[in-house]
Amino acid sequence: MPDDNSRMGAGAYLMASTTAAYRRQPQWARELLPVRVAIGMWIIQALIGPLYLALPAVNQRHATAVWICSGVALGWAVMNAVVPSDPRLEFLYPAGGAAAIASVAVLVASTGGADSPLRASQLFFVVFAAWFMPRRLAVLMLAGATAATLLPLIYDDRALAGARLGWTIMLLLTFLVVGITIMAARAKLENLRDLARRESLRDPLTGVANRRALQAHFQRLEHRRRVTDSAGFVLIDLDNFKQINTTHGHAGGDRALTVVAGSLREAVREGDLVARIGGDEFAIVAQDVDMDALLGIAQRAVDGVAAATSRLALDGVILGASAGVAMSVEGAANLEDLLRIADVALSEVKADGKGRVELGEPVAQVA
């Protein structure tokens, strides 16, 4: 645990870390995994028909329709390869699904109807939709694939006889079991991922946000903020914390940090972020706040830490806090600047008596 004279480090590290920009969106949609998989599936779909026609003794009567379907599939593969990554083109995602279902239905009708082995190729799309598409869309696509599988029962008189009907029933059961199983497994994995993500953004000792969460919060604010928005940052360092560690050991220090975190949560407004950024350093991020309100938050935080001493029973050790405050006005903030200015203000407090709040120069006035 750092003492009062060694507080530089966590703040400096955080300042360096916040310079990382958001990951750039891929320039081409093909750089996304679902699109790459879709390209591969469309290429396979383009090859299935011609390969089937090349088998011995296959009826070539509807070969033209098969070649047209193969051309359409290849065209979709090429389109996926060259289309840019643009949210306005997201409609191509369900459109491609509908095209895949229709393409397989035409292939089946052109290669024997209820006797066509290409009916099983619908499974490719069932797996893709269940894993990559949003749940509601995946359910619609699974229903579409099921309906397409039943089409031979309408136009093929042989479809209701013996093994052909059994083949249809087994295909339907396979599509439903595979699709539902994959969607259920995906939902479970997404829940586990979300839980792990939440845990990775929480300080395990105090339960407040950690340094990583603070960086992510900064980046979100930076991208959402309007010109008229204001943002505030309070950097808090505990006073006399080293004495607690010396007198009560690390268990006492951990208990003090937990109580301090609770006091800071009580001091902020709903929507403000409280984070522990390392050792005995905490931070508060406030959005849409004026100077007086931000100073009030900082002062409540400092007073709350001082009041926590009575709850901790520290045997003569007086726990306190010092705070450096940075304010951005009129959306001029670079959140890295907020950190830097708050850190400088906090250093001045620590060098001049501790236990109070110091306001740094507003970011809009910084050259």
Order of alpha helices (4+ residues) and beta strands (2+ residues): alpha-alpha-alpha-alpha-alpha-alpha-alpha-alpha-alpha-beta-alpha-beta-beta-alpha-beta-alpha-beta
